[in-house]
Amino acid sequence: MDGLGLSWLVNHSHPLPPGSARYPELSVDLLSRKGVCLQLAATRNVNIILQHYNFTGKLTNRQSQDEGMSLIRTTFVIISCIIILENLLVLLAILRCLRARRWVYSCIASITVSDLLAGIAYLSNLCLSGKKTFQLSPQLWFLREGILFIALAASTFSLLVTAIERYSAMVRPIAENEASKTLRLRGLIISCWLLALVIGLLPLLGWNCLCDFNACSVLLPLYSKNYILFSVVMFSIILLGIVGLYISIYQLVQASSKQTSSRHSRKRSLRLLKTVLMILGAFIICWSPLFALLLFDAFCETQTCRHLHSLDWTLALAMLNSGINPIIYSLRSVEVRRAVGSLLCCCCVRAGLCKPGSCLVITDINSGSSTESSLRYRDSFRSSVALNARPRAPLSSNSSMMSNLPSL
């Protein structure tokens, strides 16, 4: 039966024939000879991706609308393009107008880049799915799926860095100027991206289940169940940590506002609560179904989990978080919102749709709260300077902390 099995593998790029049920030793032999399987896959004498999809039952559950550009897939492509354009707009606005401002914009930029990468990865995933999946090499398949994990890891790490920095600034502030803090944060963010890159490419680097069919995920047939479990547990722990940090941040802000007995402080704390609820709510709602499905897949036996649905809808819901993030993290900041408006206005001026005098310009503000305008209308610039010429009282540590919190 060894000769029959190897001959079938070499000469066919299709699933096991229906008649193979009469020869169960054929399937057993193919699964037990991992070394031969890897050798055939390396020389491309067998479509190893097709064999994995067949073993996990993905081919049986495939529908006709999975091929080509159906209405649903076209809708997902349009949504992906909107996510890409939305995050690209916010990223360009930050780089153009706010890159030299407070450290928080480095975190916003990192989150925006990860969301931009997620949109690009999802779009490429849609374009390379269907029949094109089986035309990919295992390396390209791992890269196609790995980019999504890189984007998820980078976004999660950026959120964690932001939460830790805000919490440490309130509990144990470090005596450093804004420039050094921004530089330190950028170094930390770069480290997070490198770590995210390694985590997302672990299957490509060797942590996979090629030819080890029983250890494979059903939803991602070339991914090891252990890798899926590791990723879900790691991201879930980080998410719980972010939730705990933001709860502590809100409690500290609430306590500070009660001590000051200021109506303005209470208003700020309520605004912070609303922002935190939006951040956590969007992340949990969008990512929990995917995490739950992957966790169930990791503990389910391959041959008994063929009823598992595909990742299409849960992954699409998770990608929506990349479209919501620019609104939550960026557009709730007055400075970022006006920076985006300035960028759009300048684009309209260059396209001849607006007059140059109606465009927003950027002024250099060395210090100030997030609600203080860093952008002025050109026509009313002088009058605005005259109105704001009166000196401001120096900010205390609490008031400075409170003014920075609503940025996210």
C-alpha positions as CSV (number, residue, x, y, z in Angstrom):
1,M,0.0,0.0,0.0
2,D,3.0,2.3,0.3
3,G,3.5,2.3,-3.4
4,L,-0.2,3.0,-4.0
5,G,-0.2,5.9,-1.5
6,L,3.0,7.6,-2.8
7,S,1.9,7.1,-6.4
8,W,-1.4,8.8,-5.7
9,L,0.3,11.7,-3.9
10,V,2.8,12.3,-6.7
11,N,0.3,12.2,-9.6
12,H,-2.7,14.0,-8.1
13,S,-3.4,17.4,-6.8
14,H,-6.9,16.7,-5.7
15,P,-8.5,15.5,-2.5
16,L,-8.5,11.8,-1.7
17,P,-10.8,10.0,-4.1
18,P,-14.2,8.9,-2.8
19,G,-13.3,5.3,-3.3
20,S,-10.5,5.6,-0.8
21,A,-12.9,4.8,2.0
22,R,-12.6,1.2,0.9
23,Y,-8.8,1.4,1.6
24,P,-8.5,3.0,5.0
25,E,-4.9,1.9,5.2
26,L,-4.2,4.4,2.4
27,S,-5.1,7.4,4.6
28,V,-3.3,6.0,7.6
29,D,-0.2,5.5,5.5
30,L,-0.2,9.0,4.1
31,L,-0.6,10.5,7.6
32,S,2.0,8.4,9.2
33,R,4.8,9.1,6.7
34,K,5.5,12.7,7.7
35,G,9.0,12.7,6.3
36,V,7.9,11.5,2.9
37,C,5.1,14.0,2.9
38,L,7.4,16.9,3.7
39,Q,9.8,15.8,1.0
40,L,7.0,15.7,-1.6
41,A,5.7,19.1,-0.4
42,A,9.2,20.6,-0.7
43,T,9.5,19.4,-4.3
44,R,6.0,20.4,-5.1
45,N,5.0,16.9,-6.2
46,V,1.9,17.2,-4.0
47,N,-0.4,20.1,-3.2
48,I,0.0,20.0,0.5
49,I,-2.4,22.9,1.1
50,L,-5.1,21.0,-0.7
51,Q,-4.4,17.9,1.4
52,H,-4.7,19.8,4.6
53,Y,-7.9,21.4,3.6
54,N,-9.3,18.0,2.6
55,F,-8.3,16.4,5.8
56,T,-9.9,19.0,8.0
57,G,-13.2,19.0,6.0
58,K,-12.8,22.5,4.6
59,L,-13.3,21.2,1.0
60,T,-16.5,19.5,1.9
61,N,-18.0,22.6,3.5
62,R,-16.9,24.9,0.6
63,Q,-19.8,26.5,-1.2
64,S,-20.1,27.8,-4.8
65,Q,-20.2,31.4,-3.6
66,D,-16.8,30.9,-2.1
67,E,-15.4,31.2,-5.6
68,G,-15.2,34.4,-7.5
69,M,-16.4,37.8,-6.4
70,S,-19.8,37.2,-4.9
71,L,-21.9,40.1,-3.5
72,I,-20.8,39.4,0.1
73,R,-17.1,39.2,-0.9
74,T,-17.5,42.4,-2.9
75,T,-19.0,44.1,0.1
76,F,-16.1,43.0,2.3
77,V,-13.6,44.3,-0.3
78,I,-15.3,47.7,-0.3
79,I,-15.3,47.8,3.6
80,S,-11.6,46.9,3.5
81,C,-10.9,49.8,1.1
82,I,-12.8,52.1,3.4
83,I,-10.8,50.9,6.4
84,I,-7.5,51.4,4.5
85,L,-8.4,54.9,3.4
86,E,-9.7,55.9,6.8
87,N,-6.6,54.9,8.6
88,L,-4.3,56.3,5.9
89,L,-6.0,59.7,6.3
90,V,-5.5,59.7,10.0
91,L,-1.9,58.5,9.8
92,L,-1.0,61.2,7.2
93,A,-2.7,63.9,9.3
94,I,-0.7,62.8,12.4
95,L,2.6,62.7,10.5
96,R,1.9,66.0,8.8
97,C,0.6,68.0,11.7
98,L,1.2,66.3,15.1
99,R,4.3,64.1,14.9
100,A,6.3,66.6,17.0
101,R,3.6,66.9,19.7
102,R,3.0,64.9,22.8
103,W,3.9,61.2,23.2
104,V,0.3,60.1,22.9
105,Y,0.4,60.8,19.2
106,S,3.1,58.2,18.8
107,C,0.8,55.6,20.3
108,I,-2.1,56.8,18.1
109,A,0.2,56.5,15.0
110,S,1.2,53.0,16.0
111,I,-2.4,51.9,16.4
112,T,-3.3,53.5,13.1
113,V,-0.5,51.7,11.3
114,S,-1.6,48.4,12.7
115,D,-5.2,49.0,11.7
116,L,-4.0,50.1,8.2
117,L,-2.0,46.8,8.0
118,A,-5.1,44.9,9.1
119,G,-7.1,46.4,6.3
120,I,-4.5,45.6,3.7
121,A,-4.0,42.1,5.0
122,Y,-7.8,41.4,5.0
123,L,-8.0,42.8,1.4
124,S,-5.2,40.6,0.2
125,N,-6.8,37.6,2.1
126,L,-10.0,38.2,0.1
127,C,-8.1,38.5,-3.2
128,L,-6.1,35.3,-2.6
129,S,-8.9,33.1,-1.3
130,G,-11.0,30.6,-3.1
131,K,-9.3,28.6,-5.8
132,K,-6.2,30.9,-5.5
133,T,-5.6,29.4,-2.1
134,F,-4.4,26.1,-3.6
135,Q,-2.1,27.9,-6.0
136,L,-0.1,29.3,-3.2
137,S,3.0,27.8,-1.7
138,P,2.9,27.0,2.0
139,Q,5.2,29.9,2.6
140,L,2.9,32.4,0.9
141,W,-0.1,30.8,2.7
142,F,1.7,31.4,6.1
143,L,2.5,35.0,5.0
144,R,-1.1,35.7,4.0
145,E,-2.5,34.6,7.3
146,G,0.5,35.8,9.4
147,I,0.0,39.5,8.4
148,L,-3.3,39.4,10.1
149,F,-1.7,38.1,13.3
150,I,1.0,40.7,13.0
151,A,-1.6,43.5,12.8
152,L,-3.5,42.1,15.7
153,A,-0.4,41.7,17.9
154,A,0.9,45.2,17.0
155,S,-2.5,46.8,17.8
156,T,-2.8,44.9,21.1
157,F,0.7,45.8,22.1
158,S,0.2,49.5,21.2
159,L,-3.0,49.6,23.3
160,L,-1.1,48.0,26.2
161,V,1.8,50.5,26.0
162,T,-0.7,53.4,25.9
163,A,-2.6,52.1,29.0
164,I,0.7,51.4,30.9
165,E,2.1,54.9,30.1
166,R,-1.1,56.6,31.2
167,Y,-1.3,54.5,34.4
168,S,2.3,55.1,35.3
169,A,2.0,58.8,34.6
170,M,-0.8,59.0,37.2
171,V,0.6,56.6,39.8
172,R,4.4,57.1,39.6
173,P,5.2,60.0,37.2
174,I,8.7,60.1,35.8
175,A,10.5,63.4,35.8
176,E,11.3,63.7,32.1
177,N,10.5,66.3,29.4
178,E,8.1,65.6,26.6
179,A,10.9,65.1,24.0
180,S,12.7,62.4,25.9
181,K,9.4,60.7,26.8
182,T,8.3,60.7,23.1
183,L,11.7,59.2,22.1
184,R,11.5,56.5,24.8
185,L,7.9,55.7,23.7
186,R,8.9,55.4,20.1
187,G,11.7,53.0,21.0
188,L,9.2,50.9,23.0
189,I,6.7,51.0,20.1
190,I,9.4,49.8,17.7
191,S,10.2,46.9,20.0
192,C,6.5,46.0,20.2
193,W,6.3,45.9,16.4
194,L,9.4,43.7,16.2
195,L,7.8,41.3,18.8
196,A,4.5,41.4,16.8
197,L,6.5,40.5,13.6
198,V,8.1,37.5,15.3
199,I,4.8,36.3,16.8
200,G,2.9,36.6,13.5
201,L,5.6,34.8,11.5
202,L,6.2,32.0,14.0
203,P,4.3,29.5,11.7
204,L,6.4,30.5,8.8
205,L,9.5,30.1,10.9
206,G,8.6,26.5,11.8
207,W,5.8,26.4,14.4
208,N,3.3,24.8,12.0
209,C,1.7,21.4,11.4
210,L,2.8,20.7,7.9
211,C,2.1,17.0,7.3
212,D,1.2,16.5,10.9
213,F,-2.5,16.5,10.1
214,N,-3.9,15.6,13.5
215,A,-2.2,18.6,15.1
216,C,-3.8,21.1,12.7
217,S,-6.4,23.6,13.2
218,V,-9.7,23.2,11.4
219,L,-10.3,26.9,10.7
220,L,-6.6,27.5,9.7
221,P,-5.6,24.1,8.3
222,L,-1.8,24.7,8.2
223,Y,-1.7,26.3,11.7
224,S,-0.8,24.2,14.7
225,K,-3.5,24.1,17.4
226,N,-0.8,24.9,20.0
227,Y,0.1,28.1,18.1
228,I,-3.6,29.0,18.0
229,L,-4.0,28.4,21.7
230,F,-0.9,30.4,22.5
231,S,-2.1,33.4,20.5
232,V,-5.6,33.4,21.9
233,V,-4.4,33.0,25.5
234,M,-1.7,35.7,25.1
235,F,-4.1,38.3,23.5
236,S,-6.8,37.5,26.0
237,I,-4.4,38.1,29.0
238,I,-3.3,41.4,27.4
239,L,-6.9,42.4,26.9
240,L,-7.7,41.7,30.5
241,G,-4.7,43.7,31.5
242,I,-5.8,46.7,29.4
243,V,-9.3,46.5,31.0
244,G,-7.8,46.4,34.5
245,L,-5.5,49.4,33.8
246,Y,-8.3,51.5,32.3
247,I,-10.6,50.7,35.2
248,S,-7.8,51.8,37.6
249,I,-7.2,55.0,35.5
250,Y,-10.9,55.9,35.7
251,Q,-11.0,55.3,39.5
252,L,-8.0,57.5,40.0
253,V,-9.5,60.2,37.8
254,Q,-12.8,59.9,39.6
255,A,-11.1,60.3,43.0
256,S,-9.1,63.3,41.8
257,S,-12.2,65.0,40.5
258,K,-14.0,64.5,43.9
259,Q,-11.0,66.1,45.7
260,T,-11.0,69.1,43.5
261,S,-14.8,69.4,43.6
262,S,-14.6,71.0,40.2
263,R,-17.4,70.8,37.7
264,H,-14.9,70.9,34.9
265,S,-13.0,68.0,36.4
266,R,-16.1,65.9,36.8
267,K,-17.1,66.6,33.2
268,R,-13.6,65.5,32.1
269,S,-13.9,62.3,34.1
270,L,-17.3,61.5,32.6
271,R,-15.8,62.1,29.2
272,L,-12.9,59.8,30.0
273,L,-15.4,57.1,31.2
274,K,-17.3,57.4,27.9
275,T,-14.0,57.1,25.9
276,V,-12.9,54.1,27.9
277,L,-16.2,52.3,27.5
278,M,-16.1,52.9,23.8
279,I,-12.5,51.6,23.6
280,L,-13.2,48.4,25.6
281,G,-16.6,47.9,24.2
282,A,-15.5,48.1,20.6
283,F,-12.5,45.8,21.1
284,I,-14.4,43.2,23.1
285,I,-17.4,43.1,20.8
286,C,-15.3,42.9,17.7
287,W,-12.7,40.4,18.8
288,S,-14.4,38.2,21.3
289,P,-16.3,36.0,18.7
290,L,-13.1,35.3,16.8
291,F,-11.2,34.5,20.0
292,A,-14.0,32.2,21.2
293,L,-14.1,30.4,17.8
294,L,-10.3,29.9,17.7
295,L,-10.3,28.7,21.3
296,F,-13.0,26.2,20.6
297,D,-11.0,25.1,17.5
298,A,-7.8,24.6,19.6
299,F,-9.5,22.1,21.9
300,C,-11.6,20.3,19.3
301,E,-10.5,17.1,17.6
302,T,-9.9,17.6,13.9
303,Q,-12.0,14.8,12.7
304,T,-15.0,15.7,15.0
305,C,-15.0,19.4,14.4
306,R,-15.9,19.5,10.7
307,H,-19.1,21.3,11.6
308,L,-17.1,24.4,12.6
309,H,-18.1,27.4,10.5
310,S,-15.6,29.4,8.6
311,L,-13.8,32.5,9.9
312,D,-15.4,34.8,7.3
313,W,-18.0,36.6,9.5
314,T,-16.0,36.6,12.7
315,L,-12.9,37.9,10.9
316,A,-15.0,40.5,9.2
317,L,-16.3,41.7,12.6
318,A,-12.8,41.8,14.0
319,M,-11.7,43.9,11.0
320,L,-14.5,46.4,11.7
321,N,-12.6,47.3,14.8
322,S,-9.9,48.7,12.6
323,G,-12.4,51.0,11.1
324,I,-13.8,52.1,14.4
325,N,-10.4,52.7,16.0
326,P,-9.6,55.9,14.1
327,I,-12.9,57.4,15.4
328,I,-12.3,56.3,19.0
329,Y,-8.6,56.8,19.4
330,S,-8.1,59.8,17.1
331,L,-11.1,61.7,16.2
332,R,-12.2,62.2,19.8
333,S,-9.0,64.3,20.2
334,V,-9.7,67.9,19.1
335,E,-6.1,68.3,17.8
336,V,-6.3,65.2,15.7
337,R,-9.8,66.0,14.4
338,R,-8.6,69.4,13.3
339,A,-5.4,68.0,11.8
340,V,-7.6,65.6,9.7
341,G,-9.8,68.6,8.7
342,S,-6.7,70.6,7.8
343,L,-5.4,67.7,5.6
344,L,-8.7,67.3,3.8
345,C,-9.0,71.1,3.3
346,C,-5.5,71.3,1.8
347,C,-6.4,68.4,-0.5
348,C,-9.5,70.3,-1.6
349,V,-7.5,73.4,-2.2
350,R,-5.0,71.5,-4.4
351,A,-7.9,70.0,-6.3
352,G,-9.4,73.4,-6.8
353,L,-12.6,72.7,-4.8
354,C,-11.9,75.2,-2.0
355,K,-10.3,78.7,-1.7
356,P,-6.9,78.9,-0.1
357,G,-8.1,81.4,2.5
358,S,-10.6,78.8,4.0
359,C,-7.9,76.2,4.8
360,L,-6.7,75.5,8.3
361,V,-3.0,76.2,9.1
362,I,-0.9,74.7,11.9
363,T,0.6,76.9,14.6
364,D,3.5,76.0,16.8
365,I,2.2,75.4,20.4
366,N,4.8,74.2,22.8
367,S,2.5,73.4,25.6
368,G,-1.2,73.2,26.3
369,S,-4.0,70.8,26.9
370,S,-5.5,68.5,24.3
371,T,-8.6,70.7,24.1
372,E,-6.5,73.7,23.3
373,S,-6.4,74.5,19.6
374,S,-3.2,73.9,17.7
375,L,-4.9,74.9,14.5
376,R,-6.3,78.3,13.6
377,Y,-8.4,79.6,10.8
378,R,-6.2,81.7,8.6
379,D,-8.8,84.6,8.3
380,S,-9.2,84.9,12.0
381,F,-5.6,84.2,13.1
382,R,-4.7,87.6,14.4
383,S,-7.9,88.1,16.3
384,S,-7.5,84.7,17.9
385,V,-4.0,85.5,19.1
386,A,-5.3,88.8,20.6
387,L,-8.0,87.0,22.5
388,N,-5.6,84.3,23.8
389,A,-2.8,86.8,24.8
390,R,-3.7,86.8,28.5
391,P,-1.4,84.7,30.6
392,R,-2.5,81.3,31.8
393,A,-2.0,80.0,35.3
394,P,0.5,77.2,35.6
395,L,-1.0,73.7,35.6
396,S,-0.7,71.5,38.7
397,S,0.2,67.9,38.3
398,N,-3.4,66.8,38.7
399,S,-4.8,69.3,36.2
400,S,-2.1,68.5,33.7
401,M,-2.8,64.9,34.0
402,M,-6.5,65.5,33.6
403,S,-6.0,67.6,30.5
404,N,-4.1,64.9,28.8
405,L,-6.4,62.0,29.6
406,P,-9.2,62.6,27.2
407,S,-6.9,62.5,24.2
408,L,-7.8,58.8,23.8
